[in-house]
Amino acid sequence: MIPSAAARGSASRDGRSASDGAESAGAALRHEEEAARSTDPTRAGDGATDATRAGDGAAAAGPAKHREPAARPSPAGRARGRAGPYRTVVRAGDGDGLDAQRRLDAQRPGFHTAIELAAERGARSADGLPEILARSAGATVRSLGGLGQYSALSLRGSSAQQVALFLDGVPLSAGSGGVVNLADLPLDALGAVTIYRGLVPIAYGGAALGGAVDLGSDLRCAPAPRLRAVVGAGSFAAREARVGATVPLVARSSRHARSGMPRKTSAAHCLDVRAGYTGSAGDFRFHNIGETPLDPSDDRLDRRVNNGYDRALAQVAVHGRVGDLRYSVQELVFVKEQGVPSMATGAQARHTRLGTVAARTVARVRRTWPAGHVEGVFGVLAEQVRFRDPAGEIGLARDDQRTRALDLYASPRGRVGVWRGAEIGLVADVRGELVRVDERAASTGPLGATGDADRRRVAGGLGLELDQRLLAGRLQLAPAVRLDVLRSAFAVPAGQGEQSDEGRDHTSFGVSPRLGMRLSLRPGISLRASAGRYFRPPTLVELFGDRGYAVGNEGLRPERGTGLDGGLVVGTPPARTSLYAHAAGFVTWSEDLIAWTQTGPYLRPTNLDRARVAGLEAAAALRLLGGDLELRGNYTLLATRNGSAEPSMRGQPLPGRPRHELFVQVVAGHAYDLRGREFFPRLGATFEHAARTFLDPSGRFEVPARTLVGAFLELHLLQRIHLALEVRNLLGARVAAWRPPVAGGPTVTVPISDFFFFPLPGTSLWTTLRVDLQPSRRPRTTERPS
């Protein structure tokens, strides 16, 4: 639950319902309620942090909500400022980075993480989202290796498919695939990330057994135009260039309610334009075990081939407000061409390619009044993916497959006060997916099928939640229920589809009741618990594969599960020294769990009759010396059990779930005034450890544990120029010892990896230079008293 400790700014102020009982709580809850009054749509039926929503000028330029008055410099301090070459800088408006987290904690029960991304970009490439998510408690990110390569997220031991990903409340998963590649979600256009673990708001569907992640677009209005340019370069021919501009279309002046004097100027409507290019050769050195894994004589140090990519992204957005109406409309165009590498087992694939072209439209409109709000969320995705394997280096045969997908989404939702201390939230959504597969490679043999197929799915959902505050706001109860109906049309004519295609037309129903509870024991300390029932049908990739590494299973059944969690959250008010921490226990029981298992180079999903995932998670963020020293870390312990009736599987751990995961980060920095110019250096180090995992349900083939150490240096000047240098895998870890499941077999040296025999790179460097031509706030400098 560790948000960015250097995040700045405050979220926009919509005002909570007059019926909210928490607003009338006593002084013991005052600082929690003060945070709750600056709401964002993270409440049930809403999306990500409000600071990233449509056109709130106060969020972009206003001061932080919790602020200590600037100290008046002492005479001795003034004397030191005249005599010395630098002064300490106190940046007005810099909080401790936990404002968004406090607001979310005050609004919702359950366990969640709110991350402000504004401070992350100085030290991260456009492909840095997987690393940022991996720092959250309970989160596991697995990668095929190398910048821009496939990365997937799981939460609390879930599979990647059990984590629902959204952009401004619109589902990101496309009909052509079941898992969103986190590396294809660049940080350029994002302003915030909200991660829900366990208890998931009803707006995010009934399929989020592990949790949900909502990515909030960076749409902030300001009175003056802003321009940002970024260039970056790194190891393995990595490069990037990005530009972005925010232009106010209409400016307005607001007046003080009593005096009638002008108060400030903000933009009513804004235009955002962003464009960027990122690429890499990905040709890092790795340990190749050769064609005979058990014979070390053919092992060699090899260079990765066909691992590069080129990606371009463009975004155009219009957003703003008219009275109580707020809106945003954005168009994102994504183009990527990449190689598809093979395993580190001898000869490498050289000709396999994957190309993606996608256009996504996301729109939101929201009307707010004192008793509540109504909102509409809409999304359209058109995507084409081409997979080419002309020599059959990756798949089971030659392949030239074009997949076109159309995804339509609409969701009206609202929230209204009903009686004292209570609000009701209602969500409805409908989604239509059409996938057309065109296989150009000729089929051979008597069982050959064309591979062509048209698959369609229509889904509808309805959710209802009650948010009840009791005991003067100290107790919050949030019962909710969601109903999902899916109609799948997967049957294809004879001779089409996959070999022996068993796709069928059918209807699935799922009911997902859930309950959340929060009890404030004293200011900043709360007990939290939740329970819920979840339902997820298999995706198209799970059913039919992708003719590459993923082999489908058309006999899959929908998975269902029940989850429980409970724990303690502790947080102090903003101050020079602040602490935010939580500890929680959780357990999930699943029926017909869909688990991916690796056999050779291929992944295939199967249903496990029953499975259990239990665990503990703990996280803490400590800010010392007014933010000059920051420490944060998290630990997750998992105990998984395969409850399948198959004797070889029963009682074994579930594949792909490390038992232990640990993340620690230490950051030190101090802001100086060099002759009237602000200079702010920061130095940080990270430590990550993941215990071994298993490839198969029988627990025989293991992926060795891995430990990675990283470091970064940031230099910020005038809040306009930001230079960052990052070293990943500082110790150069490349190999691990592996004992094959062969009686008396020798220990074998293998490359470190998340997916077995798909190596991760050794030491790599990345440097970024960002220039902000119009920062959102000018700094105010004073000397600190002695």
Buried (B, 14 or more C-beta within 10 A) or exposed (E): BBBBBBBBBBBBBBEBBEBBBBBEBEEBBEBBBBBBBBBBBBBBBBBBBBBBBBBBBBBBBBBBBBEEEEEEBEEEBBEBBEEEEBBBBBBBBBBBBBBBBBBBBBBBBBBBBBBBBBBBBBBBBBBBBBBBBBBBBBBBBBBBBBBBBBBBBBBBBBBBBBBBBBBBBBBBBBBBBBBBBBBBBBBBBBBBBBBBBBBBBBBBBBBBBBBBBBBBBBBBBBBBBBBBBBBBBBBBEBBBBBBBBBBBBEBBEEEEEEEEEEEBBBBBBBBBBBBBBBBBBBBBBBBBBBEEBEEEEEBEEBEBBBBBBBBBBBBBBBBBBEEEEBBBBBBBBBBBBBBBBBBBBBEBBEBBBBBBBBBBBBBBBBBBEEEBBBBBBBBBBBBBBBBBBEEBBBBEBBBBBBBBBBBBBBBBBBBBBBEEBBBBBBBBBBBBBBBBBBBBBEBEEEEEBBBBBBBBBBBBBBBBBBBBBBEBBBBBBBBBBBBBBBBBBBBBEEEBBBEEBBBEEEEBEBEBBBBBBBBBEEBBBBBBBBBBBBBBBBBBBBBBBBBBBBBBBBEBEBBBBBBBBBBBBBBBBBEEEBBBBBBBBBBBBBBBBBBBBBEEBBBBBBBBBBBBBBBBBBBBBBBBEBBBBBBBBBBBBBBBBBBBEEEEBBEBBBBBBBBEBBBBBBBBBBBBBEEEEBBBBBEBBBBBBBBBBBBBBBBEBBBBBBBBBBBBBBBBBBBBBBBBBBBBBBEEBBBBEBEBEEEEEEEBBBBBBBBBBBBBBBBBEBBBBBBBEEBBBEBEBBBBEE
